[in-house]
Amino acid sequence: MKHPQRPAHHRSRGPGRLTGLLTALLVVLGLSGTALAAPGGTARQAPAAVQVPARAMDAVAAMQPSWNLGNSLDAIPDETSWGNPRATRELFRTVRSQGFRSVRIPVTWSAHQSDAAPYAVEAAYLSRVKEVVDWALAEDLYVVLNVHHDSWQWVEKISQDHDRVLARYQALWTRIAAAFRDEPRALLFESINEPVFGDATPARKTELMHELNTSFHGIVRASGGRNKDRLLVLTTQGGTPSQELMDDLHTTITALRDRHLIATVHYYSWYPFSVNVAGGTRYDAAARNDLTDAFARMRDTFTSKGIPVYLGEYGLLSWPDHFHPDRVERGEALKYFEHVGHAARRAGVTTALWDPFAYLDRATLKWRDPALFAWIRSSWTTRSGTASFDKVYVAKSKPVTAQSLTLHLNGTTFRGLWHAGTKLAEGRDYSVFGNRITLTARTLTRLAGDRDHGINATLEARFSRGLPWRIDVVTYDTPVLSDATGSATAFAVPTRYQGDQLATMEATYGDGTNAGPTGWTPFQEFNVAFSPDYPKGTIVLTRAFLDALREGGTAHLTFHFHSGAKVQYKVVKSAGSVTGTAVRES
């Protein structure tokens, strides 16, 4: 990832200073693999590692599933700068106990490496990285160690300052390779994270990517020790799984004639869905096909030809975000994670969850959302059934009628519906025709109870395997917006949500052009141009959206809600103020 999510601010106790200083001294002396006397006189040996299969394909398969220590050692300038506590051995023990078999430890070296020849690396920082790596290895985890945000901090300048950047990159990997040359083979090296090359031509970018990967390979192999047959991970430009860029990487890997090489790419879903822009509010056919095609390309380009693939990062961009409303509707996100696990198993790809702080709370060592993690974990081994949505909306202002959903069986068999531990009766409470399930009006009336706005009941659709699909029965009325005034830097639309939730916002001017910072689509980006504030009863139009408004122009907004309701609103920016007007139905 290029941009950090802002994590919660916690701190924890770090390692003893004496141990760290002694380790740093040994690194400087080139004795980093030597046993280190810890406080109290006990020798700390390089940890015993898992037994790594000889074949790269088998080794990478044994690494499934994997987890990223994101926003820690890759944070800028230091490990706790982005809010995570210092990593501990207990963290890796927890990760291992939760079923992970490998960890990716992203490291940004820029603040700890001189930018002038000979491009020295701070011994204390290298010692800290080694300490964290050794803790993970000691917990019987494979470890992938890399060069991370350096890619956009200084490596990106290689197209303009080739010789100096390449010399720094080579010096960095020379130092890393020397420091870790005697580590167990369960430690893997990854050349660089998501490299980009500025304004270079496509052909030149291909050359530069090849040069970085092959330079990294040559340095590590020449450093001796266990680096002679260590598994090495080579990336595409940007970590992108496009066919052209994976073909380039395939060419590089085959030309190196090294059976210990691994291809890596990243996958964050179809972009409109991943960030909720351009109307990408559902995990629809476009999003599903994007994922299916990406994993098919990984299989056809690499794994079917004996080259293993390590999916170094996957997830949804900026989701979950525990500091802002969810961009992606929860059930739709669960469908994505379920699909990733299935597609990866079919393609023979090992997956590494990108976790900047959002999944595992590193202060408590507990999952922030255990139910979400249950879906991720289940996807590693089996499929789960889902449905077209995870809510059934019942309008309070109208008589209750039957409601239908489409079941997505995903190779399972539907076993029935449950409410509060009791199985509902097919034919009386609901009916099934093909893959369509319909809840009767009588059952919905009973489940809605006194019909307060919001969730009245939760059902479970159970299948022959995998996790049950939860369906909320929600009473709602069409949200009501009110007139408001504000400044050109702060404006919020008073909103009575009435049990509904905001899905997206469409913004245009009277001439049909798009309004807002995302000019290529009328559907603006969730939490970037607008954001619901449910506790305060408003929809916030962000500074970015307000800045993009034309002076004196009327922007016509359509707020789309998950019930299917659409509500119109107008805003005008003039002389430092913003006026909002609700559009009344005629």
C-alpha positions as CSV (number, residue, x, y, z in Angstrom):
1,M,0.0,0.0,0.0
2,K,1.2,3.5,-0.7
3,H,-0.9,5.5,1.8
4,P,-1.3,4.5,5.4
5,Q,-4.6,4.2,7.1
6,R,-4.6,6.1,10.3
7,P,-4.5,3.5,13.1
8,A,-5.5,3.9,16.7
9,H,-2.8,5.3,18.9
10,H,-1.3,2.7,21.3
11,R,2.1,2.1,22.7
12,S,3.8,-0.9,24.2
13,R,7.0,-1.7,25.8
14,G,9.9,-2.3,23.4
15,P,12.9,-4.7,23.8
16,G,15.7,-4.0,26.4
17,R,18.1,-1.4,25.3
18,L,21.1,-3.5,26.2
19,T,20.1,-6.3,23.9
20,G,19.4,-3.9,21.1
21,L,22.8,-2.2,21.4
22,L,24.7,-5.5,21.5
23,T,22.8,-6.7,18.5
24,A,23.6,-3.5,16.7
25,L,27.3,-3.9,17.4
26,L,27.2,-7.5,16.1
27,V,25.6,-6.3,12.9
28,V,28.3,-3.7,12.4
29,L,30.9,-6.4,12.9
30,G,29.2,-8.7,10.5
31,L,28.4,-11.2,13.2
32,S,24.6,-11.0,13.2
33,G,24.1,-14.7,13.0
34,T,26.1,-15.3,16.2
35,A,24.4,-16.2,19.4
36,L,23.7,-13.1,21.5
37,A,23.9,-13.0,25.3
38,A,20.6,-11.6,26.5
39,P,20.2,-9.9,29.8
40,G,20.6,-12.6,32.5
41,G,23.2,-14.5,30.5
42,T,21.0,-16.6,28.3
43,A,22.2,-17.0,24.8
44,R,19.7,-16.1,22.1
45,Q,20.4,-18.2,19.1
46,A,19.1,-17.7,15.6
47,P,15.6,-19.3,15.8
48,A,14.9,-22.8,14.5
49,A,12.6,-22.5,11.5
50,V,9.9,-24.6,9.9
51,Q,11.0,-27.3,7.5
52,V,10.9,-25.6,4.2
53,P,10.1,-27.9,1.2
54,A,12.7,-28.0,-1.5
55,R,10.3,-27.0,-4.3
56,A,9.3,-23.4,-4.4
57,M,5.7,-24.3,-5.3
58,D,5.5,-26.5,-2.3
59,A,7.1,-23.9,0.0
60,V,4.7,-21.2,-1.1
61,A,1.7,-23.5,-0.7
62,A,2.9,-24.2,2.9
63,M,2.9,-20.4,3.5
64,Q,-0.9,-20.2,3.0
65,P,-2.5,-18.2,4.6
66,S,-0.3,-15.1,5.2
67,W,-0.7,-11.8,7.1
68,N,1.0,-8.4,6.7
69,L,2.5,-6.5,9.6
70,G,1.4,-3.3,7.9
71,N,2.0,0.3,9.1
72,S,4.7,-0.8,11.5
73,L,8.3,-1.2,10.3
74,D,7.1,0.4,7.0
75,A,5.8,3.5,8.8
76,I,7.6,6.7,8.2
77,P,9.9,7.7,9.8
78,D,9.7,5.1,12.6
79,E,7.9,2.0,13.7
80,T,5.2,3.7,15.8
81,S,4.8,6.8,13.7
82,W,1.5,5.7,12.2
83,G,0.0,4.7,15.5
84,N,0.7,1.0,15.9
85,P,2.6,-0.2,19.0
86,R,6.0,-1.8,18.6
87,A,5.8,-5.4,17.4
88,T,6.3,-8.1,20.0
89,R,6.9,-11.8,19.9
90,E,3.5,-12.3,21.4
91,L,1.9,-10.6,18.4
92,F,3.4,-13.3,16.1
93,R,2.4,-16.0,18.6
94,T,-1.2,-14.7,18.2
95,V,-1.0,-14.6,14.5
96,R,0.2,-18.2,14.3
97,S,-2.5,-19.4,16.7
98,Q,-5.1,-17.8,14.5
99,G,-4.2,-20.1,11.6
100,F,-1.7,-18.0,9.7
101,R,1.4,-19.8,8.4
102,S,3.5,-16.8,7.2
103,V,3.8,-13.1,7.7
104,R,5.0,-10.4,5.4
105,I,7.1,-7.8,7.2
106,P,7.1,-4.6,5.1
107,V,10.1,-2.4,5.9
108,T,10.8,1.2,4.9
109,W,14.5,2.0,5.1
110,S,14.6,5.5,3.8
111,A,14.8,7.3,7.2
112,H,17.5,4.9,8.3
113,Q,19.7,4.8,5.2
114,S,22.0,7.6,4.1
115,D,21.0,9.1,0.8
116,A,24.7,9.7,-0.1
117,A,27.4,7.1,-0.9
118,P,28.1,4.6,0.5
119,Y,24.4,4.7,1.5
120,A,25.0,3.2,4.9
121,V,22.1,1.7,6.9
122,E,21.7,2.5,10.6
123,A,22.9,-0.5,12.6
124,A,20.3,-0.1,15.4
125,Y,17.5,-0.1,12.9
126,L,18.8,-3.1,11.1
127,S,19.1,-4.8,14.5
128,R,15.4,-4.0,15.3
129,V,14.3,-5.4,11.9
130,K,16.3,-8.6,12.6
131,E,14.8,-8.9,16.1
132,V,11.2,-8.7,14.7
133,V,12.0,-11.2,11.9
134,D,13.6,-13.6,14.4
135,W,10.5,-13.5,16.6
136,A,8.3,-14.4,13.7
137,L,10.6,-17.2,12.7
138,A,10.7,-18.5,16.3
139,E,6.9,-18.8,16.2
140,D,7.3,-21.2,13.2
141,L,6.1,-18.7,10.6
142,Y,7.6,-18.1,7.2
143,V,8.6,-14.5,6.8
144,V,8.7,-12.2,3.7
145,L,11.0,-9.2,4.2
146,N,11.1,-6.4,1.7
147,V,11.9,-2.8,0.7
148,H,8.6,-1.1,1.0
149,H,7.7,2.7,0.8
150,D,11.2,3.4,-0.4
151,S,9.6,2.6,-3.8
152,W,7.8,6.0,-3.9
153,Q,10.1,7.9,-1.7
154,W,13.3,7.6,-3.7
155,V,13.4,4.6,-6.0
156,E,10.7,6.2,-8.2
157,K,13.3,8.8,-9.2
158,I,15.4,6.1,-11.0
159,S,14.1,7.2,-14.4
160,Q,15.6,10.7,-13.8
161,D,18.6,9.9,-11.6
162,H,19.3,6.3,-12.7
163,D,22.9,5.7,-11.5
164,R,22.6,7.2,-8.1
165,V,19.2,5.5,-7.3
166,L,20.4,2.2,-8.6
167,A,23.6,2.4,-6.5
168,R,21.5,3.2,-3.4
169,Y,19.2,0.3,-4.0
170,Q,22.0,-2.1,-4.6
171,A,23.8,-0.9,-1.5
172,L,20.6,-1.4,0.5
173,W,20.1,-5.0,-0.6
174,T,23.8,-5.7,-0.2
175,R,23.5,-4.7,3.5
176,I,20.2,-6.6,4.0
177,A,21.6,-9.7,2.3
178,A,24.7,-9.7,4.5
179,A,22.8,-9.2,7.7
180,F,20.4,-12.0,7.0
181,R,22.6,-14.4,5.1
182,D,22.6,-17.1,7.8
183,E,18.9,-16.9,8.6
184,P,16.8,-20.0,8.0
185,R,15.4,-20.6,4.6
186,A,11.9,-19.8,6.0
187,L,12.9,-16.2,5.5
188,L,12.1,-14.9,2.1
189,F,13.3,-11.7,0.4
190,E,11.0,-9.5,-1.8
191,S,12.7,-7.1,-4.2
192,I,10.5,-4.0,-3.7
193,N,6.9,-3.0,-3.0
194,E,4.7,-1.6,-5.7
195,P,7.5,0.2,-7.7
196,V,6.5,3.0,-10.1
197,F,8.8,4.9,-12.4
198,G,7.3,8.4,-12.9
199,D,7.0,9.7,-16.4
200,A,9.2,7.1,-18.1
201,T,7.8,5.5,-21.3
202,P,6.2,2.1,-21.0
203,A,9.2,0.5,-22.6
204,R,11.6,2.2,-20.2
205,K,9.5,1.2,-17.2
206,T,9.7,-2.4,-18.3
207,E,13.5,-2.1,-18.5
208,L,13.7,-0.5,-15.1
209,M,11.5,-3.1,-13.5
210,H,13.6,-5.9,-15.0
211,E,16.8,-4.1,-13.8
212,L,15.6,-3.8,-10.2
213,N,14.5,-7.4,-10.0
214,T,17.6,-8.9,-11.6
215,S,20.0,-6.6,-9.6
216,F,18.3,-7.7,-6.4
217,H,18.6,-11.4,-7.5
218,G,22.3,-11.1,-8.3
219,I,23.2,-9.3,-5.1
220,V,21.4,-11.8,-2.9
221,R,22.7,-14.9,-4.6
222,A,26.3,-13.5,-4.5
223,S,26.1,-12.9,-0.8
224,G,26.5,-16.6,0.1
225,G,25.4,-18.4,3.1
226,R,21.7,-19.5,3.0
227,N,21.1,-16.8,0.4
228,K,22.4,-19.1,-2.2
229,D,19.1,-20.9,-2.4
230,R,16.8,-18.6,-0.4
231,L,13.4,-18.1,-1.9
232,L,13.2,-14.7,-3.6
233,V,10.1,-12.8,-4.5
234,L,9.9,-10.7,-7.6
235,T,7.2,-8.2,-8.4
236,T,5.5,-6.5,-11.3
237,Q,5.3,-2.7,-11.7
238,G,3.0,-1.4,-9.0
239,G,2.3,-5.0,-7.9
240,T,-0.4,-4.9,-10.6
241,P,-1.8,-8.2,-11.9
242,S,-2.4,-7.0,-15.5
243,Q,-1.5,-9.5,-18.2
244,E,1.1,-7.3,-19.8
245,L,3.0,-6.7,-16.6
246,M,2.8,-10.3,-15.5
247,D,4.1,-11.3,-18.9
248,D,7.1,-9.0,-18.3
249,L,7.7,-10.6,-14.9
250,H,7.4,-14.1,-16.4
251,T,10.1,-13.2,-18.9
252,T,12.4,-12.0,-16.1
253,I,11.9,-15.1,-14.0
254,T,12.4,-17.6,-16.8
255,A,15.5,-15.7,-18.0
256,L,17.1,-16.0,-14.5
257,R,16.9,-19.8,-14.6
258,D,16.5,-20.1,-10.9
259,R,14.0,-22.6,-9.5
260,H,13.8,-20.7,-6.2
261,L,11.9,-17.6,-7.5
262,I,8.4,-16.5,-6.7
263,A,6.1,-14.0,-8.5
264,T,4.2,-11.5,-6.4
265,V,1.2,-9.2,-7.2
266,H,-1.4,-7.4,-5.1
267,Y,-5.2,-7.4,-5.5
268,Y,-7.6,-4.8,-4.0
269,S,-10.7,-5.6,-6.1
270,W,-12.4,-3.7,-8.9
271,Y,-11.5,-0.1,-8.1
272,P,-15.1,1.4,-8.1
273,F,-16.2,-1.2,-5.6
274,S,-13.1,-1.1,-3.5
275,V,-13.5,2.6,-2.7
276,N,-17.2,3.0,-3.5
277,V,-17.0,5.4,-6.4
278,A,-18.7,5.5,-9.9
279,G,-21.7,3.7,-8.4
280,G,-19.7,0.7,-7.2
281,T,-21.9,0.1,-4.2
282,R,-22.4,-3.7,-4.7
283,Y,-20.2,-6.7,-5.3
284,D,-21.8,-7.1,-8.7
285,A,-20.9,-8.9,-11.9
286,A,-18.3,-6.3,-12.8
287,A,-16.5,-6.8,-9.4
288,R,-16.8,-10.5,-9.5
289,N,-15.5,-10.8,-13.0
290,D,-12.6,-8.5,-12.2
291,L,-11.5,-10.9,-9.5
292,T,-12.1,-14.0,-11.5
293,D,-10.1,-12.7,-14.4
294,A,-7.2,-11.5,-12.2
295,F,-6.8,-14.9,-10.5
296,A,-7.1,-16.7,-13.8
297,R,-4.3,-14.6,-15.2
298,M,-2.1,-15.5,-12.2
299,R,-2.8,-19.2,-12.8
300,D,-2.3,-19.1,-16.6
301,T,0.8,-16.9,-16.4
302,F,2.6,-18.5,-13.4
303,T,1.2,-21.3,-11.3
304,S,0.2,-23.5,-14.2
305,K,3.8,-23.2,-15.4
306,G,5.4,-24.1,-12.1
307,I,6.1,-20.6,-10.9
308,P,4.5,-19.9,-7.5
309,V,2.5,-16.8,-6.8
310,Y,2.5,-15.0,-3.4
311,L,-0.4,-12.5,-3.4
312,G,1.5,-10.1,-1.1
313,E,-1.5,-7.9,-0.3
314,Y,-5.2,-8.2,-0.7
315,G,-8.2,-6.4,0.9
316,L,-10.4,-3.5,0.1
317,L,-8.9,0.0,-0.1
318,S,-9.7,1.9,3.1
319,W,-12.0,-0.8,4.4
320,P,-12.7,-1.5,7.2
321,D,-12.0,1.9,8.7
322,H,-12.9,2.1,12.4
323,F,-12.6,5.9,12.4
324,H,-15.1,6.7,9.5
325,P,-18.4,5.2,8.2
326,D,-17.8,2.1,6.1
327,R,-17.4,2.9,2.5
328,V,-18.4,-0.6,1.4
329,E,-21.6,-2.2,2.7
330,R,-20.6,-5.0,5.1
331,G,-22.3,-7.9,3.4
332,E,-20.9,-6.9,0.0
333,A,-17.5,-6.8,1.5
334,L,-17.9,-10.3,3.0
335,K,-18.8,-11.6,-0.5
336,Y,-15.5,-10.2,-1.8
337,F,-13.5,-12.0,0.9
338,E,-15.3,-15.2,0.4
339,H,-14.6,-15.0,-3.3
340,V,-10.9,-14.2,-2.8
341,G,-10.4,-17.4,-0.8
342,H,-12.1,-19.6,-3.4
343,A,-10.3,-18.0,-6.4
344,A,-6.9,-18.3,-4.7
345,R,-7.4,-22.0,-4.0
346,R,-8.4,-22.7,-7.6
347,A,-5.4,-20.8,-8.9
348,G,-2.9,-22.2,-6.4
349,V,-2.1,-18.7,-5.0
350,T,-1.0,-18.0,-1.5
351,T,-2.8,-14.9,-0.1
352,A,-1.5,-12.3,2.4
353,L,-4.1,-10.1,4.1
354,W,-3.0,-6.4,4.2
355,D,-3.5,-5.4,7.8
356,P,-2.5,-1.8,8.6
357,F,-4.3,-2.0,12.0
358,A,-7.9,-2.6,10.9
359,Y,-8.2,-6.4,11.6
360,L,-6.0,-7.4,14.5
361,D,-5.7,-4.9,17.3
362,R,-2.0,-5.0,18.2
363,A,-2.5,-3.5,21.7
364,T,-5.1,-6.1,22.8
365,L,-4.1,-8.9,20.3
366,K,-7.8,-9.4,19.7
367,W,-9.7,-9.2,16.4
368,R,-11.5,-5.9,16.1
369,D,-14.4,-7.6,14.3
370,P,-14.3,-11.4,15.0
371,A,-17.3,-12.1,12.7
372,L,-15.5,-10.4,9.8
373,F,-12.3,-12.4,10.5
374,A,-14.4,-15.6,10.7
375,W,-15.4,-15.0,7.0
376,I,-11.8,-14.4,6.0
377,R,-10.7,-17.6,7.9
378,S,-13.5,-19.7,6.4
379,S,-12.5,-18.7,2.9
380,W,-9.1,-20.3,3.3
381,T,-10.7,-23.8,3.2
382,T,-14.3,-23.8,1.9
383,R,-17.0,-21.9,0.2
384,S,-20.0,-20.2,1.9
385,G,-23.4,-19.4,0.5
386,T,-24.5,-15.7,0.3
387,A,-27.5,-13.8,-1.0
388,S,-28.1,-10.8,-3.2
389,F,-28.1,-8.6,-0.1
390,D,-27.8,-8.9,3.7
391,K,-30.9,-6.8,4.4
392,V,-34.6,-6.9,3.7
393,Y,-36.1,-3.4,3.9
394,V,-39.8,-3.1,5.1
395,A,-41.3,0.4,4.6
396,K,-43.1,1.5,7.8
397,S,-45.4,3.9,5.8
398,K,-46.8,1.0,3.7
399,P,-48.5,-2.3,4.3
400,V,-46.0,-5.2,4.8
401,T,-45.6,-7.3,1.6
402,A,-43.6,-10.3,0.7
403,Q,-39.9,-9.7,0.0
404,S,-37.4,-11.8,-2.1
405,L,-33.7,-12.3,-2.3
406,T,-31.5,-14.3,-4.7
407,L,-29.4,-17.0,-3.1
408,H,-25.8,-17.3,-4.3
409,L,-25.1,-21.0,-3.4
410,N,-21.5,-21.0,-4.5
411,G,-21.5,-24.8,-4.8
412,T,-23.4,-25.4,-1.5
413,T,-26.9,-26.6,-0.8
414,F,-29.4,-24.4,0.9
415,R,-30.5,-25.9,4.2
416,G,-33.1,-23.3,5.4
417,L,-33.7,-20.1,7.4
418,W,-33.3,-19.7,11.2
419,H,-34.4,-17.0,13.5
420,A,-33.1,-16.8,17.1
421,G,-32.1,-20.5,16.9
422,T,-35.4,-21.7,15.6
423,K,-35.8,-23.0,12.0
424,L,-38.5,-21.3,10.0
425,A,-41.0,-23.4,8.1
426,E,-40.6,-23.6,4.4
427,G,-44.0,-23.1,2.7
428,R,-45.4,-21.2,5.7
429,D,-42.7,-18.6,6.6
430,Y,-40.9,-18.6,3.2
431,S,-40.7,-20.2,-0.1
432,V,-37.9,-21.2,-2.4
433,F,-38.1,-21.3,-6.2
434,G,-34.9,-22.1,-7.9
435,N,-32.3,-19.8,-6.3
436,R,-35.0,-17.2,-5.3
437,I,-36.1,-17.1,-1.6
438,T,-39.3,-15.2,-0.6
439,L,-40.2,-14.2,2.9
440,T,-44.0,-14.1,3.4
441,A,-45.8,-10.9,4.5
442,R,-47.0,-12.7,7.6
443,T,-43.5,-13.7,8.6
444,L,-42.1,-10.2,8.0
445,T,-44.9,-8.7,10.0
446,R,-44.0,-10.9,12.9
447,L,-40.3,-10.3,12.6
448,A,-40.8,-6.5,12.3
449,G,-42.6,-6.5,15.6
450,D,-43.4,-2.9,16.7
451,R,-41.7,-1.7,13.5
452,D,-39.3,0.8,15.0
453,H,-36.9,2.3,12.5
454,G,-33.8,0.1,12.2
455,I,-33.0,-3.6,12.5
456,N,-36.0,-5.5,13.9
457,A,-34.7,-9.1,13.5
458,T,-31.8,-11.0,12.0
459,L,-32.2,-14.3,10.1
460,E,-29.6,-16.9,9.2
461,A,-29.6,-18.6,5.8
462,R,-27.7,-21.8,6.4
463,F,-26.0,-23.9,3.8
464,S,-24.4,-27.4,3.5
465,R,-21.0,-26.0,4.4
466,G,-19.4,-22.7,5.2
467,L,-20.8,-19.9,7.3
468,P,-24.4,-18.8,7.6
469,W,-25.5,-15.7,5.8
470,R,-27.1,-13.1,8.1
471,I,-30.1,-11.2,6.8
472,D,-31.3,-8.2,8.8
473,V,-35.0,-7.3,8.6
474,V,-35.0,-3.5,8.6
475,T,-38.0,-1.1,9.1
476,Y,-37.4,2.2,7.3
477,D,-39.0,5.2,5.7
478,T,-37.5,7.3,2.9
479,P,-34.9,9.6,4.5
480,V,-35.8,13.3,4.9
481,L,-33.3,16.1,4.1
482,S,-33.6,19.7,5.3
483,D,-32.5,23.1,4.1
484,A,-29.2,24.3,5.5
485,T,-26.6,27.0,5.2
486,G,-22.8,26.7,5.9
487,S,-19.5,28.0,4.8
488,A,-17.4,27.1,1.7
489,T,-15.2,25.0,4.1
490,A,-17.8,23.3,6.2
491,F,-21.3,22.1,5.2
492,A,-23.6,19.3,6.3
493,V,-27.1,18.3,5.1
494,P,-29.5,17.7,8.1
495,T,-30.8,14.2,7.5
496,R,-33.4,12.0,9.2
497,Y,-32.2,8.6,8.1
498,Q,-35.3,6.8,9.4
499,G,-33.7,3.3,9.5
500,D,-32.0,3.6,6.1
501,Q,-28.3,3.9,5.3
502,L,-26.5,5.9,2.7
503,A,-25.0,4.1,-0.3
504,T,-23.6,6.8,-2.6
505,M,-24.1,10.4,-3.9
506,E,-24.5,11.5,-7.5
507,A,-23.6,15.1,-8.3
508,T,-24.1,17.0,-11.5
509,Y,-24.7,20.6,-12.8
510,G,-27.7,21.7,-14.8
511,D,-25.7,21.4,-18.0
512,G,-25.1,17.7,-17.3
513,T,-21.4,17.9,-16.3
514,N,-20.2,16.3,-13.2
515,A,-19.9,18.2,-9.9
516,G,-17.2,17.3,-7.3
517,P,-13.6,16.3,-7.1
518,T,-14.1,13.0,-9.1
519,G,-14.8,14.6,-12.5
520,W,-14.9,11.4,-14.5
521,T,-18.1,10.2,-12.9
522,P,-21.2,11.8,-11.4
523,F,-21.1,9.2,-8.5
524,Q,-18.6,10.7,-6.1
525,E,-16.3,8.8,-3.8
526,F,-17.6,7.8,-0.4
527,N,-15.8,9.5,2.6
528,V,-13.9,11.6,0.1
529,A,-16.6,13.8,-1.3
530,F,-19.3,13.0,1.2
531,S,-19.8,11.0,4.4
532,P,-22.8,10.1,6.5
533,D,-22.7,11.1,10.2
534,Y,-25.5,8.8,11.6
535,P,-25.2,9.9,15.3
536,K,-25.4,13.6,14.4
537,G,-28.1,13.1,11.7
538,T,-26.2,14.7,8.8
539,I,-24.5,14.0,5.5
540,V,-21.2,15.9,5.5
541,L,-20.1,17.4,2.2
542,T,-16.3,17.4,2.6
543,R,-13.9,20.2,2.0
544,A,-12.7,18.4,-1.1
545,F,-16.2,18.5,-2.5
546,L,-16.9,22.1,-1.5
547,D,-13.6,23.2,-3.0
548,A,-14.5,21.6,-6.3
549,L,-17.9,23.3,-6.6
550,R,-18.3,26.1,-9.2
551,E,-18.8,29.5,-7.8
552,G,-22.5,30.5,-8.3
553,G,-23.4,27.2,-9.9
554,T,-26.2,24.9,-8.7
555,A,-25.1,21.3,-8.0
556,H,-27.9,18.8,-8.2
557,L,-27.3,16.0,-5.7
558,T,-29.0,12.6,-5.6
559,F,-28.5,10.6,-2.5
560,H,-28.9,6.9,-3.0
561,F,-29.8,4.7,0.0
562,H,-29.4,1.0,0.5
563,S,-33.2,0.5,0.6
564,G,-33.4,1.8,-3.0
565,A,-34.7,5.2,-1.9
566,K,-33.3,8.3,-3.8
567,V,-33.5,11.8,-2.4
568,Q,-32.8,15.0,-4.3
569,Y,-30.9,18.0,-2.9
570,K,-29.4,21.3,-4.3
571,V,-26.3,23.2,-3.2
572,V,-25.0,26.5,-4.3
573,K,-21.6,28.0,-3.3
574,S,-21.4,31.8,-3.4
575,A,-19.1,34.4,-1.8
576,G,-17.8,32.0,0.8
577,S,-21.1,30.5,1.8
578,V,-23.0,27.4,0.8
579,T,-26.7,27.1,0.7
580,G,-28.5,23.7,0.6
581,T,-32.1,23.2,-0.4
582,A,-34.1,20.0,-0.2
583,V,-36.1,19.1,-3.3
584,R,-39.7,18.4,-2.4
585,E,-41.6,15.7,-4.2
586,S,-44.4,17.2,-6.3
